[in-house]
Amino acid sequence: MATLRQLLTEAVPDLKPHSTTPFLDALLLASLAMGVPKERALADLPVELPGDIEHEFRRLLVQRASGTPAAYIRGVQEFYGYEFTVTPAVLIPRPETELLVERTLQLPGKRVLDLCCGSGCVGISVKLQQPWREVTCSDISPEALAVARDNACRLKAVVTVLESDLFNSIPGTFDIILTNPPYLTAEEMQCSRLISRGEPALALSAGEDGLEYIKRLIPKGFSQLAPDGYLMIENSDGQCEAVAELMAAAGFSEIEIIPDLAGLRRVVTGRRLEI
Ligand code: GLN
């Protein structure tokens, strides 16, 4: 029988090609196999694991070492301090996307739309932080919306969930429209590490330049904003200038490019000012 410490030490090199946090991933999988929180598993490093638990841990490691993210294996991912259910029907929430939540919390206006909501992590976090907001979460994928509904229900967030291809089936106007749409370029979609993660291409792939959906949503977003309302779009560092220009062309004012914690330009915001 091996101790948990020995098993983790052995596992780390196998996970390195697929993970920037191999020890944490191995620990999370061990705690899943043991049926205990990761803090408890850490305290149990010197303990020898029973054979059936070691077997289960090794089974989970094989999945992880083939590229499946720990979040899909565990079925959960933390975002803005809340635990969200995730399945391969939704993108795994990224820490940099918390920027959309942070900025929204500072803006005025009651009606908030989370367009392309996936797991619902952004809209639901906003609603949980500021229950006075009226939050709508929309997505084109019914499978993703089932996950968003499940998250809203488990986290007790009262949000409206709508199936819609961008704005096509969304009635009315909003004070804040935030979105983390698909924005990867055709070249970025070829990255083997990305492919092995098994995330839905529908949530990531956005044509040759990665701007396919952003180009469509900016003019429509302008027309579905209330006067003085804000549009906030997550994108990649290299796209920010183009997105800012598209917003200016659509009539937006007060355009701002906001960096994430890694110092990459990540979010572009604009305002529909009353003339
Ligand atoms: N930030 C994500 C990634 O790099 C992309 C998210 C998206 O396309 N909305 O994998």
Boltz pocket constraint, residues with backbone or C-beta under 6 A from the ligand:
constraints:
  - pocket:
      binder: B
      contacts: [[A, 94], [A, 180], [A, 181], [A, 182], [A, 183], [A, 184], [A, 203], [A, 204], [A, 205], [A, 234]]
      max_distance: 6.0
